[in-house]
Amino acid sequence: MDLRQLRYFACIVESGSFAKASRQLFIAQPALSQQLAKLEDEVGKPLLHRSSKGVTPTDNGLALYHHARFMLRQLDQALSIARQESGEVRGMVSVGLPATTVSAIGLPLVRRVRERFPSILINVVEGMSGHLGQMMRLGQLDLAVLFGSDVAPDLSTTVLLEEELFVMLPRESTLVPRRRTSLTIAEAANLPMILPTGTHGLRRRIMAEFEQRDLQAHVVAEIDSLSLLMSCVYDGMGATIKPMSALQLEGERGRDWRALSISDARITRRNYLYSIEPGMLSPAAAVVAGELRDTARRLVESGEWRGVELLK
């Protein structure tokens, strides 16, 4: 088995067909099939299910793919380290950020890394926390901000900050009297709510608070896109419950919002910074991890990131 075969195999799995993989790899399809056959012979197990619709990995193939992606990523990072000039930090770093976190820290983080470490290529991946956690477990990300402390036992985890959740609605909304600056949790439950779907960690966090008090949320729509959810709320379809970071970009769109605290229940969500084990972290990834923590601290201490408590 050699690294070339692993790269070919990973590309076949990701593209879903030999034809697409051969085009991406600039290698003839018969030669690609031959390399895959050699790999299967060495493993001693079939690695792909073949059909008229393409190829999918077998259970053994999927296990090999996960490990191959991690090994290839580590090799690329090692080569980048070996090639860098003395004293210069360079390389690509992939960072997974949920949508609300991107709104608060995305631009300041990229700007800071570009200004201070121009030889680092930062790759920001936005997604739901569950999906980003899966990418971290598969070795497809160097770093990620996630909302649970138990995503993967073999990853390094540092508590970053804690966000308070607020009831949000447009400034001119008539759902809540203008004089109110807070609501009880029962009052919040009675509002028409637009929330993420049931698999979303934030939705589960909110539902847990309601269920503890035997309250039933009045959910009128379920939306996992932050941008669309906030647009529907601003359009008058209901209210939502989010951290203050959800409003970070709304002012730039000319939208005026109200964020009402919940008076009888402090609902919070912790943010954790995940990374591969420090001993395996590339210098570039270690630098970006430090910049992410420093950027979060500066934004909170300056008041730009509101409703947040730093925990470390």
ChimeraX attribute file (.defattr): number of C-alpha atoms within 10 A of each C-alpha:
attribute: neighborCount
match mode: 1-to-1
recipient: residues
	/A:1	12
	/A:2	7
	/A:3	12
	/A:4	11
	/A:5	18
	/A:6	21
	/A:7	15
	/A:8	21
	/A:9	27
	/A:10	23
	/A:11	20
	/A:12	26
	/A:13	20
	/A:14	14
	/A:15	17
	/A:16	18
	/A:17	18
	/A:18	23
	/A:19	17
	/A:20	16
	/A:21	22
	/A:22	20
	/A:23	11
	/A:24	13
	/A:25	14
	/A:26	10
	/A:27	13
	/A:28	13
	/A:29	16
	/A:30	12
	/A:31	11
	/A:32	20
	/A:33	17
	/A:34	12
	/A:35	18
	/A:36	21
	/A:37	15
	/A:38	13
	/A:39	20
	/A:40	16
	/A:41	13
	/A:42	10
	/A:43	14
	/A:44	9
	/A:45	13
	/A:46	16
	/A:47	25
	/A:48	21
	/A:49	12
	/A:50	14
	/A:51	9
	/A:52	6
	/A:53	8
	/A:54	16
	/A:55	18
	/A:56	19
	/A:57	21
	/A:58	15
	/A:59	14
	/A:60	13
	/A:61	20
	/A:62	16
	/A:63	12
	/A:64	17
	/A:65	22
	/A:66	15
	/A:67	15
	/A:68	20
	/A:69	19
	/A:70	15
	/A:71	15
	/A:72	17
	/A:73	15
	/A:74	16
	/A:75	13
	/A:76	13
	/A:77	22
	/A:78	15
	/A:79	11
	/A:80	17
	/A:81	18
	/A:82	10
	/A:83	11
	/A:84	13
	/A:85	9
	/A:86	8
	/A:87	6
	/A:88	13
	/A:89	18
	/A:90	22
	/A:91	20
	/A:92	17
	/A:93	22
	/A:94	17
	/A:95	25
	/A:96	28
	/A:97	23
	/A:98	21
	/A:99	20
	/A:100	22
	/A:101	19
	/A:102	22
	/A:103	20
	/A:104	22
	/A:105	19
	/A:106	19
	/A:107	10
	/A:108	18
	/A:109	21
	/A:110	18
	/A:111	12
	/A:112	16
	/A:113	19
	/A:114	14
	/A:115	10
	/A:116	10
	/A:117	17
	/A:118	14
	/A:119	16
	/A:120	19
	/A:121	16
	/A:122	20
	/A:123	14
	/A:124	18
	/A:125	16
	/A:126	18
	/A:127	17
	/A:128	20
	/A:129	22
	/A:130	17
	/A:131	14
	/A:132	24
	/A:133	25
	/A:134	14
	/A:135	16
	/A:136	22
	/A:137	19
	/A:138	15
	/A:139	22
	/A:140	18
	/A:141	25
	/A:142	26
	/A:143	30
	/A:144	27
	/A:145	25
	/A:146	27
	/A:147	21
	/A:148	19
	/A:149	15
	/A:150	12
	/A:151	19
	/A:152	14
	/A:153	9
	/A:154	11
	/A:155	17
	/A:156	14
	/A:157	22
	/A:158	15
	/A:159	18
	/A:160	21
	/A:161	19
	/A:162	18
	/A:163	20
	/A:164	19
	/A:165	24
	/A:166	23
	/A:167	22
	/A:168	24
	/A:169	25
	/A:170	20
	/A:171	14
	/A:172	14
	/A:173	18
	/A:174	10
	/A:175	13
	/A:176	19
	/A:177	9
	/A:178	11
	/A:179	6
	/A:180	10
	/A:181	14
	/A:182	17
	/A:183	18
	/A:184	13
	/A:185	20
	/A:186	17
	/A:187	12
	/A:188	23
	/A:189	18
	/A:190	13
	/A:191	18
	/A:192	18
	/A:193	22
	/A:194	23
	/A:195	28
	/A:196	21
	/A:197	15
	/A:198	13
	/A:199	11
	/A:200	15
	/A:201	18
	/A:202	21
	/A:203	17
	/A:204	14
	/A:205	13
	/A:206	19
	/A:207	16
	/A:208	14
	/A:209	15
	/A:210	18
	/A:211	11
	/A:212	8
	/A:213	10
	/A:214	10
	/A:215	17
	/A:216	12
	/A:217	19
	/A:218	15
	/A:219	17
	/A:220	13
	/A:221	15
	/A:222	14
	/A:223	16
	/A:224	18
	/A:225	15
	/A:226	18
	/A:227	14
	/A:228	11
	/A:229	21
	/A:230	23
	/A:231	15
	/A:232	17
	/A:233	20
	/A:234	22
	/A:235	12
	/A:236	14
	/A:237	17
	/A:238	24
	/A:239	26
	/A:240	24
	/A:241	24
	/A:242	25
	/A:243	24
	/A:244	21
	/A:245	23
	/A:246	19
	/A:247	22
	/A:248	18
	/A:249	15
	/A:250	17
	/A:251	10
	/A:252	9
	/A:253	7
	/A:254	8
	/A:255	13
	/A:256	14
	/A:257	16
	/A:258	18
	/A:259	20
	/A:260	19
	/A:261	22
	/A:262	21
	/A:263	12
	/A:264	11
	/A:265	13
	/A:266	12
	/A:267	20
	/A:268	19
	/A:269	19
	/A:270	19
	/A:271	21
	/A:272	21
	/A:273	22
	/A:274	27
	/A:275	25
	/A:276	20
	/A:277	12
	/A:278	12
	/A:279	7
	/A:280	14
	/A:281	17
	/A:282	22
	/A:283	19
	/A:284	24
	/A:285	27
	/A:286	18
	/A:287	17
	/A:288	24
	/A:289	21
	/A:290	11
	/A:291	18
	/A:292	24
	/A:293	16
	/A:294	13
	/A:295	19
	/A:296	21
	/A:297	20
	/A:298	14
	/A:299	16
	/A:300	17
	/A:301	14
	/A:302	9
	/A:303	11
	/A:304	15
	/A:305	21
	/A:306	18
	/A:307	17
	/A:308	24
	/A:309	17
	/A:310	16
	/A:311	12
	/A:312	9
